[in-house]
Amino acid sequence: MLRVNPDRVVSRRPDDLMSLPQQDIPLSVIIVTYNSAGEIDACLHALMPQVEFLNGEIIVVDNASRDGTLSVVYEKTSDFNAIQVIENKHNYGFAVANNQGLETARGDHIFILNPDTQVQVGSVEILLNALQGDDHLGAVAPQLLWPDGHIQRSCRRLPTHWDVVVHSLGLNLLRPNSRFLNGWKMGDFNHAYPREVDQPAGAALMVRGSLLRELDGFNRQFPMFFNDVDLCRRIWDAGYKILFQPEAQVVHLGGSAVLKNRTAMIVSSHISFFRYLEKNYDRLHHQIFNLLAGLLLYLGLIPRLLWHWLGLALRFRRKDAL
């Protein structure tokens, strides 16, 4: 786990939280923010009563926001005193920031949560009960909803070289509900009933605390993308299961962090996908497939960037015409 030099971090924990014994905190919620002033208020407003009811704690790790995010967070500390704030002086990325939260977390279980979420009433307790009731469960995830109430297809199978091929060539669009052509994104699953899954989205993921600490948290090789994929693979490799539990629901705006720096995020996602394949398919006979997948990911990057830049150009042109 990367340990950030403490002279670059401001950590504030309420005195009454420091006095609580470890066993009295069943849950720590870790939220990483970066210019999240527009989302974090609603996130904390929905979350705080549920965490307070469970005698849990909230840890907000801010990656050097410049939009007043910390002001919003500190306003909330007057309503709920079990909030710890870690102020990074630089943007260390999602993986490192979550690991900072994990280092200071005192809960038996860890709820990784994006700031652009709103946890529906009772959902935190449902997820916590699932983990506490099954020792073989390493992680549990809620059903994610769009703001209009439609279900987000948030679960994935662990990706393979085949998935790079079908998605790079757009074959998954021919039969989006096919396990053969869209198995990675689970087009054959309607996300309406509970089941074991390979990898739910990291936007809202509750993990057994002892296991997450044993795994040393998130892999900083994946600063933004595929860190949740890598973590879930390691959970399965450690002999634990992962449950998708739609009785718990979380409204997820989706992509708010990505849209703030879309070009860099597109590039980062392709690089991280290739790193994931290199890390998990490292035998000699895999190397030719890694090279082919890397070539497809590189070639696929070009039209995605061009499409994004074209969209930006059209928006600027419309603004100039006003």
Secondary structure, 3 states (H helix, E strand, C coil): CCCCCHHHEEEECCHHHHCCCHHHCCEEEEEEECCCHHHHHHHHHHHHHHHHHCCCEEEEEEECCCCCHHHHHHHHCCCCCCEEEEEECCCCCHHHHHHHHHHHCCCCEEEEECCCEEECCCHHHHHHHHHHCCCCEEEEEEEEECCCCCECCCEECCCCHHHHHHHHCCHHHCCCCCHHHHCCCCCCCCCCCCEECCEECCCEEEEEHHHHHHCCCCCCCCCCCCHHHHHHHHHHHCCCEEEEEEEEEEEECCCHHHHCCHHHHHHHHHHHHHHHHHHHCCCHHHHHHHHHHHHHHHHHHHHHHHHHHHHHHHHHHHHHHC
